[in-house]
Every structure is written in C-alpha cells, then in structure tokens.
Amino acid sequence: MKKIKILVFLWCFSIAIACKNDDNSPFNPVDALPPATQIGAQTFGCLIDGKPFMPSRFGQNVFNTYLQNIDGDYYFGMHAPSPDISIGLGARKVENLQVREYDLVTLKDGSFSGGINKGLITVPETYLGVSTNDSRPGRLTITKHDLQNFILSGTFEFTVLDNEGKEIKITDGRFDVKYTN
C-alpha cells in the first residue's frame, strides 16, 4: 500500500510539473501605460504607488494641456483627471519650455510643480497640500517640443505627502500631447 501511495504521489507531481503554465510570468504595471511616443498622440500615463493611471477621455473634465505666453512669461498646465484621481503638472512665469530637465518644486513664479488630488479638479494651483515642494522635488523632462505643431512630449516623477503624511509615489510618468496656446 505504501508503494502505491508513493507512485500516486510521484504521478501527480509529474503531472503538475508537466502542466506548467507559461502564462505565469509576472505582470509589469508599466506595460499597461501608453507607449512613450513623440507624435502628439494625446497620451498620458503613470504609476501611482505602482498601479497604472490613465486619465479619462470623455465627459466634462477631460485630459488637457496648455502653454500660454502672457507678456513674455509662459504659463504651462497639464490636467489629467479620472473620476477618482487627478494629476497635474504646471508652471507659471517661466521661459518657454525647452528639451531639458526641470525640477518640480513649490508652485511659484518661475517654477514648475506637480500634484495629485482625489476627485476632479481643473487647475494645477488647487493641488495644495498634495503637491511637490522645495524639500521634496520631483522631475519633469521635456523630450520634445515642436513649436510649429504644438506637440509636447516628456516624462515625469515625483513623490508627495497626502494630508495624513503618507507618501504617494508617482513614477514612470509619460505624456505625448498637443497643447493649446
């Protein structure tokens, strides 16, 4: 009887090994984000604490980007809302955007900022309390700025503290947009 139990166990074990499922490869959340392009594809995505985020494309509060020149100073805003979370990048009174890296700090004249908020909001300045600051800077990298076709592409990342002091990590951010001016 003992030999039969061992044979049955070995048979079941060999069946289990033979039935190995190749679909068990781990899911990489970055793969769920839109591709990093530079054609004005109107894409935006990032990971929020390791989970994929893409903005809503329908309804009143849809993804939008602007870059405006007012008396020689540029104002930049990118609003990426979903029903639950909104992410924003912004700048005020800066030089025209160039292909380079920018620090995301406290939003003030001459600086760039990033933020996250629960729910729908419409202007980057309302991200107070959950936005980058001078002691916790993030990074915005412009990889393409096509002035003739109004295309802006780049990457971003930042970490903010929510109102309870918990870190929220925004990583692997990417966008490829056509902006209004």
Secondary structure, 3 states (H helix, E strand, C coil): CHHHHHHHHHHHHHHHHHCCCHHHCCCCHHHHCCCCCCCCCCEEEEEECCEEECCCCCCCCCCEEEEEEECCEEEEEEEEECCCEEEEEEEEEECCCCCCEEEECCCCECEEEEEEEECCCCCHHHCCCCECECCECEEEEEEEEECCCCEEEEEEEEEEECCCCCEEEEEEEEEEEECEC
